Amino acid sequence: MAHDLPGERKLLLTWGVLMGLTLVSLVGGQVVGEGRAEPLAWWSVALVLGATYYKARQILMVYLNLRASTPGWKGLLRAFLVLTLGLILGGYLLAVLA
């Protein structure tokens, strides 16, 4: 079973990718206004949610070692991830349209 665990190189590479995606999310989600709360542009929301999806997927696959799991677990947790991001997107759309 120990051979199924990710190696140190894979863990460090994944950590670097996660840090890069965090920077992408920070840049994409910056509020440009002068202290006013304004909704993000659609491309910014897509960028932040896309980076969030990939980050969460990497954490599931590498750090939680879901890649060594059965397809059922992989599908279930990916479905929960998509559902969660869909709820976040829905909340954003409700706030913008209201």
Stockholm file with secondary structure:
# STOCKHOLM 1.0

chainA/1-98         MAHDLPGERKLLLTWGVLMGLTLVSLVGGQVVGEGRAEPLAWWSVALVLGATYYKARQILMVYLNLRASTPGWKGLLRAFLVLTLGLILGGYLLAVLA
#=GR chainA/1-98 SS CGGGSCCHHHHHHHHHHHHHHHHHHHHHTCCCSSSCCCCCCHHHHHHHHHHHHHHHHHIIIIISCGGGSCHHHHHHHHHHHHHHHHHHHHHHHHHHHC
#=GC SS_cons        CGGGSCCHHHHHHHHHHHHHHHHHHHHHTCCCSSSCCCCCCHHHHHHHHHHHHHHHHHIIIIISCGGGSCHHHHHHHHHHHHHHHHHHHHHHHHHHHC
//
